Amino acid sequence: MARSKSSQRWLTEHFNDPFVKMAHKDGYRSRASYKLLEIQEKDRILRPGMTVIDLGSTPGGWSQVTSRVVGDDGTLIASDILPMDSIAGVTFIEGDFTEQSVFDEIIAAVGNKPVDLVISDMAPNMSGIRIADQASAMYLCELALDLASKVLRPGGDFLIKIFHGEGFDEYLRDVRGRFEKVQMRKPSSSRDRSREQYLLARGMHAVDDDA
């Protein structure tokens, strides 16, 4: 079957992409690794010994970066609806984290450790229908925030990929109500034409059990 012009253009852009070439050279599974590396260089969200949950982890680029920083004393639980090749020191849980059984597996893997950071580079399968794609992306963001709010320790951090569009402003207000500080990041390794940005929320508020 002949490739469409758009798919051929994507393939050409992909294989000429300097970050794709760097990923092959440096042994990372995806160019997305450099987005997290750039945020880490600027914001120092990862530290040795941390407990981290990586949502939407496949193929493992962010888990590779994270596992190398948190080290042997840290804990990294990665989860995705798709399979992921194993990474030393990473506990991978395959399944939809919005399902109770998968969520329970994640919590069981965390054990009694306080979770310091939840990261998510998730994106829906894009249909090309912008309104529908935006709604799907925001739904994933809301689910990730819900999980983060349940598992993060007071003072914990949250990093998530987000797309500007319908629902963004409401989501931003919600996150600001739960964390001390919220910042937006656009790594240089993120393609210019992409609407993606990364929302970094720091210092989760303690939950008032009497509220």
Salt bridges, closest charged atoms under 4 A:
GLU13 OE1 - ARG191 NE 3.74
GLU13 OE1 - ARG193 NH2 2.52
ASP17 OD2 - ARG31 NE 2.83
ASP17 OD2 - ARG191 NH2 3.07
ASP26 OD1 - LYS25 NZ 3.88
ASP43 OD2 - ARG185 NE 2.92
ASP116 OD1 - ARG153 NE 2.65
ASP121 OD1 - LYS161 NZ 3.33
ASP146 OD2 - LYS150 NZ 3.14
ASP157 OD2 - ARG202 NH2 3.06
ASP174 OD1 - ARG178 NE 2.94
GLU180 OE2 - HIS205 NE2 3.36
GLU196 OE2 - LYS35 NZ 2.72
GLU196 OE1 - LYS161 NZ 3.50
